[in-house]
Amino acid sequence: MKRYRHPSLRTVTFETAMQALSDPGRVAIVRDLLKAQGQEFACNEFPGTLSKATRSHHFQILREAGFIRTRVEGTKCMTSLRLEEVEKRFPGLLQLVHKL
Amino acid sequence: MKRYRHPSLRTVTFETAMQALSDPGRVAIVRDLLKAQGQEFACNEFPGTLSKATRSHHFQILREAGFIRTRVEGTKCMTSLRLEEVEKRFPGLLQLVHKL
C-alpha cells in the first residue's frame, strides 16, 4: 500500500510555504479544502478541471509543504487540509488564501 | 535617467506575491526593509552579502510584485518598502515575514 510522508510543520520554511502557494492551481486546491471546512476529498473526486497528473503533482508539493494530508483508504486516497497546524505555523496565511 | 516601473498593488496577484517571497534572499531583503521602518536604502549600501547582480535580480522581482519602490536620486537608486500598500492588499503577510 502506498504511504505518504507528511513533514512536521516546524520543519517547513516560510519560503517553502510561499513556493507552494505560488501556483494558481495549488491555491485553488487549498481554497477548495478551506471551503470544505475539514471535509476529506477522495483524490479522484476533487473539484476542478485539472488533469490527474497535474493534480497529483500539485498535491505532492502541497503535501511536502505541510498544507495537506493524504491517507489511503482501500483503493482510494483521501486528502484534507492541515488547517490547525498551518494556522499555528503561519498565522493568517490561510485567511489570505480564503479572502483573495 | 533610468526609471523603474511600479505596479498598482491591485494588479498584483496573490500567487505573484507568494512567488516573490519564495526565495530566502528576497525574504531577507523584505525583512531588512521592515526592520528599517520606512527608511530608504541606497541600493549599493544594502545590508547583506548578496552580489550586485543577485541583489538587482531580487529587487526587480520584489518591485514587480509590488513590495518595494525604487527611485533614482542623482547617481544613486534608493529603495524602500511599500509597507502600507502591501499591508492593505495582503493583510498580515508582512507580519509573517517579520516574525519567522
N, CA and C atoms of all chains as a GROMACS GRO file, in nm:
protein
  600
    1MET      N    1   0.085  -0.120   0.000
    1MET     CA    2   0.000   0.000   0.000
    1MET      C    3   0.088   0.126   0.000
    2LYS      N    4   0.051   0.217  -0.084
    2LYS     CA    5   0.129   0.340  -0.091
    2LYS      C    6   0.114   0.420   0.039
    3ARG      N    7   0.225   0.474   0.088
    3ARG     CA    8   0.216   0.560   0.206
    3ARG      C    9   0.272   0.697   0.172
    4TYR      N   10   0.214   0.795   0.229
    4TYR     CA   11   0.258   0.932   0.200
    4TYR      C   12   0.333   0.988   0.321
    5ARG      N   13   0.435   1.067   0.294
    5ARG     CA   14   0.510   1.130   0.403
    5ARG      C   15   0.455   1.271   0.427
    6HIS      N   16   0.444   1.303   0.555
    6HIS     CA   17   0.394   1.435   0.592
    6HIS      C   18   0.492   1.500   0.688
    7PRO      N   19   0.552   1.611   0.648
    7PRO     CA   20   0.651   1.675   0.735
    7PRO      C   21   0.584   1.738   0.857
    8SER      N   22   0.661   1.749   0.964
    8SER     CA   23   0.616   1.833   1.075
    8SER      C   24   0.617   1.977   1.026
    9LEU      N   25   0.514   2.051   1.062
    9LEU     CA   26   0.509   2.191   1.017
    9LEU      C   27   0.629   2.270   1.068
   10ARG      N   28   0.686   2.230   1.180
   10ARG     CA   29   0.803   2.300   1.234
   10ARG      C   30   0.918   2.304   1.135
   11THR      N   31   0.926   2.199   1.050
   11THR     CA   32   1.039   2.188   0.957
   11THR      C   33   1.010   2.256   0.823
   12VAL      N   34   0.888   2.308   0.807
   12VAL     CA   35   0.853   2.374   0.680
   12VAL      C   36   0.894   2.521   0.687
   13THR      N   37   0.979   2.563   0.596
   13THR     CA   38   1.022   2.704   0.598
   13THR      C   39   0.914   2.793   0.536
   14PHE      N   40   0.922   2.919   0.572
   14PHE     CA   41   0.833   3.019   0.514
   14PHE      C   42   0.844   3.018   0.361
   15GLU      N   43   0.966   3.010   0.310
   15GLU     CA   44   0.988   3.013   0.166
   15GLU      C   45   0.924   2.892   0.097
   16THR      N   46   0.930   2.776   0.163
   16THR     CA   47   0.866   2.656   0.106
   16THR      C   48   0.715   2.674   0.098
   17ALA      N   49   0.658   2.732   0.203
   17ALA     CA   50   0.514   2.758   0.202
   17ALA      C   51   0.477   2.856   0.091
   18MET      N   52   0.560   2.960   0.076
   18MET     CA   53   0.532   3.060  -0.029
   18MET      C   54   0.541   2.994  -0.168
   19GLN      N   55   0.643   2.911  -0.187
   19GLN     CA   56   0.659   2.842  -0.315
   19GLN      C   57   0.535   2.756  -0.345
   20ALA      N   58   0.486   2.688  -0.244
   20ALA     CA   59   0.369   2.601  -0.264
   20ALA      C   60   0.246   2.682  -0.307
   21LEU      N   61   0.238   2.806  -0.260
   21LEU     CA   62   0.120   2.890  -0.291
   21LEU      C   63   0.145   2.984  -0.409
   22SER      N   64   0.251   2.959  -0.484
   22SER     CA   65   0.284   3.049  -0.595
   22SER      C   66   0.219   3.005  -0.726
   23ASP      N   67   0.137   2.902  -0.720
   23ASP     CA   68   0.071   2.850  -0.841
   23ASP      C   69  -0.081   2.858  -0.824
   24PRO      N   70  -0.150   2.916  -0.923
   24PRO     CA   71  -0.297   2.931  -0.910
   24PRO      C   72  -0.369   2.798  -0.890
   25GLY      N   73  -0.320   2.692  -0.951
   25GLY     CA   74  -0.383   2.561  -0.936
   25GLY      C   75  -0.376   2.513  -0.791
   26ARG      N   76  -0.260   2.533  -0.729
   26ARG     CA   77  -0.244   2.490  -0.589
   26ARG      C   78  -0.324   2.579  -0.495
   27VAL      N   79  -0.327   2.708  -0.524
   27VAL     CA   80  -0.407   2.798  -0.440
   27VAL      C   81  -0.555   2.758  -0.449
   28ALA      N   82  -0.600   2.721  -0.570
   28ALA     CA   83  -0.740   2.679  -0.587
   28ALA      C   84  -0.769   2.553  -0.505
   29ILE      N   85  -0.673   2.461  -0.502
   29ILE     CA   86  -0.692   2.338  -0.422
   29ILE      C   87  -0.704   2.373  -0.273
   30VAL      N   88  -0.614   2.458  -0.225
   30VAL     CA   89  -0.619   2.496  -0.083
   30VAL      C   90  -0.749   2.569  -0.052
   31ARG      N   91  -0.792   2.655  -0.145
   31ARG     CA   92  -0.917   2.730  -0.123
   31ARG      C   93  -1.036   2.634  -0.119
   32ASP      N   94  -1.038   2.535  -0.208
   32ASP     CA   95  -1.148   2.437  -0.207
   32ASP      C   96  -1.149   2.359  -0.075
   33LEU      N   97  -1.031   2.323  -0.027
   33LEU     CA   98  -1.024   2.249   0.100
   33LEU      C   99  -1.068   2.338   0.217
   34LEU      N  100  -1.034   2.466   0.209
   34LEU     CA  101  -1.079   2.559   0.314
   34LEU      C  102  -1.231   2.568   0.317
   35LYS      N  103  -1.287   2.580   0.196
   35LYS     CA  104  -1.433   2.591   0.187
   35LYS      C  105  -1.501   2.465   0.242
   36ALA      N  106  -1.432   2.351   0.226
   36ALA     CA  107  -1.491   2.224   0.268
   36ALA      C  108  -1.488   2.208   0.420
   37GLN      N  109  -1.423   2.301   0.489
   37GLN     CA  110  -1.422   2.306   0.635
   37GLN      C  111  -1.389   2.172   0.701
   38GLY      N  112  -1.276   2.117   0.660
   38GLY     CA  113  -1.228   1.995   0.727
   38GLY      C  114  -1.269   1.866   0.659
   39GLN      N  115  -1.359   1.876   0.564
   39GLN     CA  116  -1.404   1.756   0.492
   39GLN      C  117  -1.288   1.695   0.411
   40GLU      N  118  -1.283   1.565   0.406
   40GLU     CA  119  -1.184   1.498   0.322
   40GLU      C  120  -1.240   1.482   0.181
   41PHE      N  121  -1.150   1.484   0.084
   41PHE     CA  122  -1.190   1.456  -0.053
   41PHE      C  123  -1.116   1.332  -0.102
   42ALA      N  124  -1.188   1.245  -0.170
   42ALA     CA  125  -1.119   1.139  -0.244
   42ALA      C  126  -1.044   1.209  -0.358
   43CYS      N  127  -0.918   1.170  -0.377
   43CYS     CA  128  -0.834   1.244  -0.472
   43CYS      C  129  -0.899   1.251  -0.611
   44ASN      N  130  -0.963   1.141  -0.653
   44ASN     CA  131  -1.021   1.141  -0.788
   44ASN      C  132  -1.158   1.208  -0.794
   45GLU      N  133  -1.205   1.254  -0.680
   45GLU     CA  134  -1.335   1.325  -0.679
   45GLU      C  135  -1.316   1.473  -0.648
   46PHE      N  136  -1.191   1.516  -0.658
   46PHE     CA  137  -1.163   1.655  -0.622
   46PHE      C  138  -1.225   1.749  -0.724
   47PRO      N  139  -1.282   1.862  -0.676
   47PRO     CA  140  -1.343   1.956  -0.771
   47PRO      C  141  -1.238   2.015  -0.866
   48GLY      N  142  -1.285   2.071  -0.975
   48GLY     CA  143  -1.195   2.138  -1.068
   48GLY      C  144  -1.168   2.055  -1.191
   49THR      N  145  -1.091   2.115  -1.281
   49THR     CA  146  -1.073   2.053  -1.412
   49THR      C  147  -0.928   2.014  -1.438
   50LEU      N  148  -0.847   2.007  -1.332
   50LEU     CA  149  -0.707   1.971  -1.352
   50LEU      C  150  -0.696   1.825  -1.395
   51SER      N  151  -0.597   1.796  -1.479
   51SER     CA  152  -0.573   1.657  -1.517
   51SER      C  153  -0.523   1.581  -1.395
   52LYS      N  154  -0.534   1.449  -1.400
   52LYS     CA  155  -0.491   1.367  -1.287
   52LYS      C  156  -0.342   1.389  -1.257
   53ALA      N  157  -0.262   1.397  -1.362
   53ALA     CA  158  -0.117   1.414  -1.343
   53ALA      C  159  -0.086   1.549  -1.278
   54THR      N  160  -0.152   1.654  -1.326
   54THR     CA  161  -0.129   1.787  -1.269
   54THR      C  162  -0.174   1.793  -1.124
   55ARG      N  163  -0.291   1.735  -1.098
   55ARG     CA  164  -0.343   1.736  -0.961
   55ARG      C  165  -0.250   1.662  -0.867
   56SER      N  166  -0.202   1.546  -0.912
   56SER     CA  167  -0.109   1.468  -0.829
   56SER      C  168   0.018   1.546  -0.800
   57HIS      N  169   0.067   1.616  -0.901
   57HIS     CA  170   0.188   1.697  -0.885
   57HIS      C  171   0.162   1.808  -0.782
   58HIS      N  172   0.050   1.877  -0.796
   58HIS     CA  173   0.016   1.985  -0.701
   58HIS      C  174  -0.001   1.928  -0.560
   59PHE      N  175  -0.070   1.815  -0.550
   59PHE     CA  176  -0.089   1.752  -0.418
   59PHE      C  177   0.046   1.720  -0.354
   60GLN      N  178   0.138   1.670  -0.434
   60GLN     CA  179   0.269   1.635  -0.378
   60GLN      C  180   0.340   1.759  -0.320
   61ILE      N  181   0.337   1.868  -0.396
   61ILE     CA  182   0.403   1.990  -0.349
   61ILE      C  183   0.334   2.044  -0.223
   62LEU      N  184   0.201   2.042  -0.224
   62LEU     CA  185   0.127   2.090  -0.106
   62LEU      C  186   0.151   1.999   0.016
   63ARG      N  187   0.164   1.869  -0.011
   63ARG     CA  188   0.192   1.775   0.100
   63ARG      C  189   0.330   1.801   0.158
   64GLU      N  190   0.428   1.819   0.070
   64GLU     CA  191   0.566   1.842   0.117
   64GLU      C  192   0.580   1.977   0.188
   65ALA      N  193   0.490   2.070   0.160
   65ALA     CA  194   0.493   2.199   0.227
   65ALA      C  195   0.404   2.199   0.352
   66GLY      N  196   0.348   2.082   0.384
   66GLY     CA  197   0.272   2.070   0.508
   66GLY      C  198   0.128   2.115   0.501
   67PHE      N  199   0.079   2.150   0.383
   67PHE     CA  200  -0.057   2.204   0.374
   67PHE      C  201  -0.165   2.096   0.379
   68ILE      N  202  -0.135   1.982   0.319
   68ILE     CA  203  -0.241   1.879   0.312
   68ILE      C  204  -0.192   1.745   0.366
   69ARG      N  205  -0.289   1.664   0.402
   69ARG     CA  206  -0.262   1.528   0.450
   69ARG      C  207  -0.336   1.432   0.357
   70THR      N  208  -0.269   1.326   0.317
   70THR     CA  209  -0.331   1.226   0.230
   70THR      C  210  -0.322   1.090   0.299
   71ARG      N  211  -0.435   1.023   0.308
   71ARG     CA  212  -0.433   0.888   0.367
   71ARG      C  213  -0.499   0.792   0.270
   72VAL      N  214  -0.451   0.668   0.276
   72VAL     CA  215  -0.504   0.566   0.186
   72VAL      C  216  -0.617   0.492   0.256
   73GLU      N  217  -0.728   0.477   0.183
   73GLU     CA  218  -0.842   0.402   0.237
   73GLU      C  219  -0.886   0.304   0.129
   74GLY      N  220  -0.848   0.181   0.146
   74GLY     CA  221  -0.879   0.081   0.041
   74GLY      C  222  -0.807   0.120  -0.088
   75THR      N  223  -0.885   0.138  -0.193
   75THR     CA  224  -0.824   0.176  -0.322
   75THR      C  225  -0.824   0.327  -0.342
   76LYS      N  226  -0.878   0.399  -0.245
   76LYS     CA  227  -0.886   0.545  -0.258
   76LYS      C  228  -0.776   0.615  -0.179
   77CYS      N  229  -0.741   0.737  -0.222
   77CYS     CA  230  -0.663   0.822  -0.133
   77CYS      C  231  -0.752   0.940  -0.096
   78MET      N  232  -0.747   0.975   0.032
   78MET     CA  233  -0.832   1.080   0.087
   78MET      C  234  -0.744   1.196   0.130
   79THR      N  235  -0.782   1.317   0.089
   79THR     CA  236  -0.699   1.435   0.116
   79THR      C  237  -0.774   1.538   0.199
   80SER      N  238  -0.704   1.596   0.295
   80SER     CA  239  -0.765   1.703   0.374
   80SER      C  240  -0.659   1.809   0.405
   81LEU      N  241  -0.708   1.923   0.450
   81LEU     CA  242  -0.620   2.035   0.484
   81LEU      C  243  -0.570   2.020   0.627
   82ARG      N  244  -0.442   2.053   0.650
   82ARG     CA  245  -0.388   2.050   0.787
   82ARG      C  246  -0.412   2.190   0.850
   83LEU      N  247  -0.537   2.222   0.862
   83LEU     CA  248  -0.579   2.358   0.894
   83LEU      C  249  -0.516   2.413   1.021
   84GLU      N  250  -0.535   2.342   1.131
   84GLU     CA  251  -0.487   2.395   1.260
   84GLU      C  252  -0.335   2.405   1.265
   85GLU      N  253  -0.269   2.304   1.207
   85GLU     CA  254  -0.122   2.306   1.209
   85GLU      C  255  -0.066   2.420   1.124
   86VAL      N  256  -0.127   2.442   1.006
   86VAL     CA  257  -0.080   2.551   0.919
   86VAL      C  258  -0.108   2.686   0.985
   87GLU      N  259  -0.225   2.697   1.048
   87GLU     CA  260  -0.261   2.823   1.113
   87GLU      C  261  -0.166   2.853   1.228
   88LYS      N  262  -0.126   2.750   1.298
   88LYS     CA  263  -0.033   2.770   1.410
   88LYS      C  264   0.106   2.812   1.359
   89ARG      N  265   0.150   2.751   1.250
   89ARG     CA  266   0.285   2.779   1.198
   89ARG      C  267   0.290   2.913   1.123
   90PHE      N  268   0.185   2.939   1.043
   90PHE     CA  269   0.181   3.062   0.962
   90PHE      C  270   0.049   3.136   0.987
   91PRO      N  271   0.039   3.201   1.103
   91PRO     CA  272  -0.091   3.261   1.140
   91PRO      C  273  -0.140   3.361   1.035
   92GLY      N  274  -0.263   3.344   0.992
   92GLY     CA  275  -0.324   3.439   0.899
   92GLY      C  276  -0.306   3.405   0.752
   93LEU      N  277  -0.215   3.313   0.723
   93LEU     CA  278  -0.187   3.284   0.582
   93LEU      C  279  -0.309   3.223   0.511
   94LEU      N  280  -0.374   3.128   0.577
   94LEU     CA  281  -0.490   3.065   0.513
   94LEU      C  282  -0.606   3.163   0.498
   95GLN      N  283  -0.612   3.258   0.587
   95GLN     CA  284  -0.717   3.360   0.575
   95GLN      C  285  -0.694   3.444   0.448
   96LEU      N  286  -0.568   3.469   0.416
   96LEU     CA  287  -0.538   3.540   0.291
   96LEU      C  288  -0.583   3.459   0.170
   97VAL      N  289  -0.557   3.329   0.173
   97VAL     CA  290  -0.598   3.242   0.062
   97VAL      C  291  -0.750   3.245   0.049
   98HIS      N  292  -0.816   3.242   0.161
   98HIS     CA  293  -0.962   3.236   0.162
   98HIS      C  294  -1.023   3.364   0.106
   99LYS      N  295  -0.960   3.477   0.140
   99LYS     CA  296  -1.017   3.608   0.106
   99LYS      C  297  -0.992   3.647  -0.039
  100LEU      N  298  -0.872   3.613  -0.090
  100LEU     CA  299  -0.830   3.673  -0.217
  100LEU      C  300  -0.885   3.600  -0.339
  101MET      N  301   1.796   5.908  -1.771
  101MET     CA  302   1.792   5.855  -1.634
  101MET      C  303   1.702   5.730  -1.630
  102LYS      N  304   1.751   5.628  -1.565
  102LYS     CA  305   1.672   5.506  -1.557
  102LYS      C  306   1.547   5.529  -1.473
  103ARG      N  307   1.436   5.476  -1.521
  103ARG     CA  308   1.315   5.486  -1.441
  103ARG      C  309   1.262   5.346  -1.415
  104TYR      N  310   1.206   5.329  -1.299
  104TYR     CA  311   1.155   5.198  -1.261
  104TYR      C  312   1.003   5.198  -1.264
  105ARG      N  313   0.947   5.087  -1.305
  105ARG     CA  314   0.801   5.074  -1.308
  105ARG      C  315   0.752   5.010  -1.177
  106HIS      N  316   0.645   5.063  -1.126
  106HIS     CA  317   0.588   5.009  -1.002
  106HIS      C  318   0.440   4.980  -1.024
  107PRO      N  319   0.402   4.853  -1.015
  107PRO     CA  320   0.262   4.820  -1.041
  107PRO      C  321   0.173   4.870  -0.927
  108SER      N  322   0.048   4.895  -0.961
  108SER     CA  323  -0.051   4.916  -0.855
  108SER      C  324  -0.068   4.783  -0.783
  109LEU      N  325  -0.078   4.788  -0.650
  109LEU     CA  326  -0.093   4.664  -0.574
  109LEU      C  327  -0.220   4.588  -0.613
  110ARG      N  328  -0.320   4.662  -0.662
  110ARG     CA  329  -0.446   4.597  -0.703
  110ARG      C  330  -0.422   4.493  -0.812
  111THR      N  331  -0.318   4.516  -0.895
  111THR     CA  332  -0.294   4.427  -1.008
  111THR      C  333  -0.199   4.312  -0.972
  112VAL      N  334  -0.149   4.312  -0.849
  112VAL     CA  335  -0.057   4.206  -0.807
  112VAL      C  336  -0.138   4.087  -0.754
  113THR      N  337  -0.121   3.972  -0.816
  113THR     CA  338  -0.197   3.856  -0.769
  113THR      C  339  -0.132   3.797  -0.644
  114PHE      N  340  -0.212   3.723  -0.570
  114PHE     CA  341  -0.161   3.652  -0.452
  114PHE      C  342  -0.045   3.561  -0.492
  115GLU      N  343  -0.061   3.490  -0.603
  115GLU     CA  344   0.043   3.397  -0.647
  115GLU      C  345   0.175   3.469  -0.679
  116THR      N  346   0.164   3.588  -0.738
  116THR     CA  347   0.285   3.666  -0.768
  116THR      C  348   0.355   3.707  -0.638
  117ALA      N  349   0.277   3.747  -0.539
  117ALA     CA  350   0.336   3.784  -0.410
  117ALA      C  351   0.404   3.663  -0.346
  118MET      N  352   0.338   3.547  -0.354
  118MET     CA  353   0.396   3.424  -0.296
  118MET      C  354   0.526   3.388  -0.367
  119GLN      N  355   0.526   3.400  -0.500
  119GLN     CA  356   0.646   3.369  -0.577
  119GLN      C  357   0.761   3.461  -0.535
  120ALA      N  358   0.729   3.589  -0.515
  120ALA     CA  359   0.834   3.684  -0.476
  120ALA      C  360   0.895   3.648  -0.341
  121LEU      N  361   0.814   3.588  -0.254
  121LEU     CA  362   0.863   3.555  -0.119
  121LEU      C  363   0.909   3.410  -0.107
  122SER      N  364   0.927   3.343  -0.220
  122SER     CA  365   0.966   3.202  -0.216
  122SER      C  366   1.117   3.184  -0.215
  123ASP      N  367   1.191   3.293  -0.208
  123ASP     CA  368   1.338   3.286  -0.209
  123ASP      C  369   1.394   3.348  -0.081
  124PRO      N  370   1.482   3.277  -0.011
  124PRO     CA  371   1.535   3.328   0.116
  124PRO      C  372   1.605   3.464   0.102
  125GLY      N  373   1.671   3.486  -0.012
  125GLY     CA  374   1.739   3.615  -0.033
  125GLY      C  375   1.639   3.728  -0.039
  126ARG      N  376   1.528   3.705  -0.107
  126ARG     CA  377   1.426   3.811  -0.118
  126ARG      C  378   1.355   3.833   0.016
  127VAL      N  379   1.329   3.723   0.087
  127VAL     CA  380   1.266   3.737   0.219
  127VAL      C  381   1.359   3.818   0.311
  128ALA      N  382   1.489   3.793   0.302
  128ALA     CA  383   1.585   3.868   0.385
  128ALA      C  384   1.582   4.017   0.352
  129ILE      N  385   1.570   4.048   0.224
  129ILE     CA  386   1.562   4.189   0.183
  129ILE      C  387   1.437   4.255   0.242
  130VAL      N  388   1.324   4.187   0.228
  130VAL     CA  389   1.198   4.243   0.282
  130VAL      C  390   1.208   4.258   0.434
  131ARG      N  391   1.268   4.159   0.500
  131ARG     CA  392   1.282   4.165   0.646
  131ARG      C  393   1.371   4.283   0.687
  132ASP      N  394   1.480   4.303   0.613
  132ASP     CA  395   1.569   4.416   0.644
  132ASP      C  396   1.495   4.550   0.626
  133LEU      N  397   1.414   4.558   0.521
  133LEU     CA  398   1.339   4.682   0.497
  133LEU      C  399   1.233   4.702   0.606
  134LEU      N  400   1.174   4.592   0.652
  134LEU     CA  401   1.077   4.602   0.761
  134LEU      C  402   1.143   4.654   0.888
  135LYS      N  403   1.260   4.600   0.917
  135LYS     CA  404   1.333   4.643   1.038
  135LYS      C  405   1.370   4.792   1.028
  136ALA      N  406   1.392   4.839   0.905
  136ALA     CA  407   1.435   4.978   0.886
  136ALA      C  408   1.320   5.075   0.904
  137GLN      N  409   1.198   5.022   0.918
  137GLN     CA  410   1.079   5.102   0.949
  137GLN      C  411   1.061   5.224   0.858
  138GLY      N  412   1.062   5.198   0.729
  138GLY     CA  413   1.034   5.305   0.634
  138GLY      C  414   1.157   5.373   0.577
  139GLN      N  415   1.271   5.347   0.637
  139GLN     CA  416   1.395   5.410   0.589
  139GLN      C  417   1.427   5.362   0.447
  140GLU      N  418   1.478   5.451   0.366
  140GLU     CA  419   1.525   5.413   0.233
  140GLU      C  420   1.670   5.365   0.240
  141PHE      N  421   1.703   5.273   0.153
  141PHE     CA  422   1.841   5.229   0.140
  141PHE      C  423   1.894   5.262   0.002
  142ALA      N  424   2.013   5.314  -0.007
  142ALA     CA  425   2.080   5.321  -0.136
  142ALA      C  426   2.108   5.176  -0.177
  143CYS      N  427   2.078   5.143  -0.304
  143CYS     CA  428   2.086   5.003  -0.347
  143CYS      C  429   2.224   4.944  -0.318
  144ASN      N  430   2.328   5.024  -0.339
  144ASN     CA  431   2.464   4.969  -0.320
  144ASN      C  432   2.508   4.970  -0.174
  145GLU      N  433   2.423   5.019  -0.086
  145GLU     CA  434   2.457   5.018   0.057
  145GLU      C  435   2.366   4.923   0.134
  146PHE      N  436   2.298   4.839   0.058
  146PHE     CA  437   2.203   4.749   0.123
  146PHE      C  438   2.278   4.646   0.207
  147PRO      N  439   2.225   4.613   0.328
  147PRO     CA  440   2.294   4.514   0.412
  147PRO      C  441   2.296   4.377   0.344
  148GLY      N  442   2.383   4.291   0.393
  148GLY     CA  443   2.388   4.155   0.342
  148GLY      C  444   2.505   4.132   0.248
  149THR      N  445   2.518   4.010   0.204
  149THR     CA  446   2.637   3.970   0.129
  149THR      C  447   2.604   3.928  -0.014
  150LEU      N  448   2.482   3.964  -0.061
  150LEU     CA  449   2.446   3.924  -0.198
  150LEU      C  450   2.533   4.000  -0.299
  151SER      N  451   2.563   3.935  -0.410
  151SER     CA  452   2.635   4.003  -0.517
  151SER      C  453   2.543   4.110  -0.577
  152LYS      N  454   2.604   4.206  -0.646
  152LYS     CA  455   2.524   4.313  -0.705
  152LYS      C  456   2.421   4.258  -0.804
  153ALA      N  457   2.464   4.161  -0.885
  153ALA     CA  458   2.373   4.104  -0.986
  153ALA      C  459   2.256   4.032  -0.920
  154THR      N  460   2.285   3.955  -0.816
  154THR     CA  461   2.179   3.881  -0.747
  154THR      C  462   2.083   3.979  -0.679
  155ARG      N  463   2.139   4.080  -0.614
  155ARG     CA  464   2.056   4.178  -0.545
  155ARG      C  465   1.965   4.251  -0.645
  156SER      N  466   2.022   4.290  -0.758
  156SER     CA  467   1.941   4.359  -0.861
  156SER      C  468   1.828   4.270  -0.910
  157HIS      N  469   1.859   4.142  -0.930
  157HIS     CA  470   1.758   4.047  -0.974
  157HIS      C  471   1.646   4.036  -0.870
  158HIS      N  472   1.685   4.022  -0.744
  158HIS     CA  473   1.584   4.012  -0.637
  158HIS      C  474   1.502   4.142  -0.628
  159PHE      N  475   1.569   4.255  -0.638
  159PHE     CA  476   1.498   4.383  -0.633
  159PHE      C  477   1.396   4.391  -0.746
  160GLN      N  478   1.435   4.346  -0.862
  160GLN     CA  479   1.342   4.353  -0.976
  160GLN      C  480   1.215   4.271  -0.950
  161ILE      N  481   1.235   4.149  -0.899
  161ILE     CA  482   1.119   4.062  -0.872
  161ILE      C  483   1.032   4.122  -0.762
  162LEU      N  484   1.096   4.175  -0.658
  162LEU     CA  485   1.019   4.237  -0.549
  162LEU      C  486   0.945   4.362  -0.597
  163ARG      N  487   1.010   4.437  -0.687
  163ARG     CA  488   0.946   4.557  -0.742
  163ARG      C  489   0.824   4.518  -0.824
  164GLU      N  490   0.840   4.417  -0.910
  164GLU     CA  491   0.730   4.374  -0.996
  164GLU      C  492   0.614   4.313  -0.916
  165ALA      N  493   0.644   4.264  -0.796
  165ALA     CA  494   0.539   4.209  -0.711
  165ALA      C  495   0.483   4.315  -0.616
  166GLY      N  496   0.529   4.440  -0.632
  166GLY     CA  497   0.471   4.550  -0.555
  166GLY      C  498   0.528   4.569  -0.415
  167PHE      N  499   0.631   4.492  -0.379
  167PHE     CA  500   0.682   4.501  -0.242
  167PHE      C  501   0.770   4.623  -0.218
  168ILE      N  502   0.847   4.661  -0.319
  168ILE     CA  503   0.942   4.771  -0.297
  168ILE      C  504   0.927   4.880  -0.403
  169ARG      N  505   0.977   4.998  -0.365
  169ARG     CA  506   0.978   5.111  -0.456
  169ARG      C  507   1.122   5.157  -0.470
  170THR      N  508   1.163   5.184  -0.593
  170THR     CA  509   1.299   5.230  -0.617
  170THR      C  510   1.291   5.364  -0.689
  171ARG      N  511   1.364   5.462  -0.637
  171ARG     CA  512   1.366   5.592  -0.705
  171ARG      C  513   1.512   5.631  -0.728
  172VAL      N  514   1.533   5.704  -0.834
  172VAL     CA  515   1.668   5.745  -0.871
  172VAL      C  516   1.695   5.882  -0.809
  173GLU      N  517   1.810   5.893  -0.744
  173GLU     CA  518   1.849   6.022  -0.686
  173GLU      C  519   1.993   6.048  -0.729
  174GLY      N  520   2.009   6.131  -0.828
  174GLY     CA  521   2.144   6.154  -0.882
  174GLY      C  522   2.198   6.025  -0.941
  175THR      N  523   2.312   5.981  -0.890
  175THR     CA  524   2.372   5.856  -0.941
  175THR      C  525   2.330   5.736  -0.857
  176LYS      N  526   2.250   5.761  -0.755
  176LYS     CA  527   2.208   5.650  -0.666
  176LYS      C  528   2.068   5.604  -0.698
  177CYS      N  529   2.039   5.479  -0.663
  177CYS     CA  530   1.898   5.440  -0.659
  177CYS      C  531   1.865   5.410  -0.513
  178MET      N  532   1.749   5.456  -0.473
  178MET     CA  533   1.706   5.444  -0.333
  178MET      C  534   1.584   5.352  -0.328
  179THR      N  535   1.589   5.255  -0.236
  179THR     CA  536   1.483   5.155  -0.229
  179THR      C  537   1.415   5.156  -0.092
  180SER      N  538   1.283   5.143  -0.096
  180SER     CA  539   1.207   5.135   0.030
  180SER      C  540   1.092   5.036   0.013
  181LEU      N  541   1.037   4.997   0.126
  181LEU     CA  542   0.925   4.903   0.128
  181LEU      C  543   0.794   4.977   0.107
  182ARG      N  544   0.702   4.917   0.029
  182ARG     CA  545   0.568   4.976   0.011
  182ARG      C  546   0.477   4.920   0.122
  183LEU      N  547   0.515   4.953   0.243
  183LEU     CA  548   0.457   4.889   0.361
  183LEU      C  549   0.304   4.900   0.367
  184GLU      N  550   0.254   5.022   0.362
  184GLU     CA  551   0.109   5.039   0.380
  184GLU      C  552   0.029   4.977   0.267
  185GLU      N  553   0.082   4.991   0.144
  185GLU     CA  554   0.011   4.934   0.029
  185GLU      C  555   0.008   4.780   0.035
  186VAL      N  556   0.121   4.721   0.072
  186VAL     CA  557   0.126   4.574   0.081
  186VAL      C  558   0.035   4.526   0.193
  187GLU      N  559   0.039   4.598   0.304
  187GLU     CA  560  -0.044   4.558   0.420
  187GLU      C  561  -0.193   4.566   0.384
  188LYS      N  562  -0.229   4.667   0.305
  188LYS     CA  563  -0.369   4.681   0.265
  188LYS      C  564  -0.410   4.568   0.170
  189ARG      N  565  -0.320   4.532   0.079
  189ARG     CA  566  -0.354   4.431  -0.022
  189ARG      C  567  -0.348   4.289   0.037
  190PHE      N  568  -0.245   4.264   0.120
  190PHE     CA  569  -0.225   4.130   0.176
  190PHE      C  570  -0.211   4.142   0.329
  191PRO      N  571  -0.323   4.165   0.398
  191PRO     CA  572  -0.314   4.193   0.542
  191PRO      C  573  -0.247   4.078   0.619
  192GLY      N  574  -0.148   4.114   0.698
  192GLY     CA  575  -0.082   4.015   0.783
  192GLY      C  576   0.039   3.948   0.720
  193LEU      N  577   0.056   3.963   0.590
  193LEU     CA  578   0.166   3.891   0.522
  193LEU      C  579   0.302   3.941   0.571
  194LEU      N  580   0.317   4.072   0.581
  194LEU     CA  581   0.447   4.125   0.624
  194LEU      C  582   0.476   4.091   0.769
  195GLN      N  583   0.372   4.076   0.846
  195GLN     CA  584   0.391   4.036   0.986
  195GLN      C  585   0.450   3.894   0.991
  196LEU      N  586   0.407   3.808   0.901
  196LEU     CA  587   0.464   3.673   0.893
  196LEU      C  588   0.612   3.680   0.858
  197VAL      N  589   0.647   3.765   0.763
  197VAL     CA  590   0.788   3.780   0.723
  197VAL      C  591   0.870   3.828   0.842
  198HIS      N  592   0.813   3.920   0.917
  198HIS     CA  593   0.884   3.980   1.030
  198HIS      C  594   0.907   3.879   1.140
  199LYS      N  595   0.807   3.794   1.162
  199LYS     CA  596   0.812   3.700   1.276
  199LYS      C  597   0.898   3.579   1.251
  200LEU      N  598   0.893   3.527   1.128
  200LEU     CA  599   0.951   3.393   1.104
  200LEU      C  600   1.101   3.397   1.081
   0.00000   0.00000   0.00000
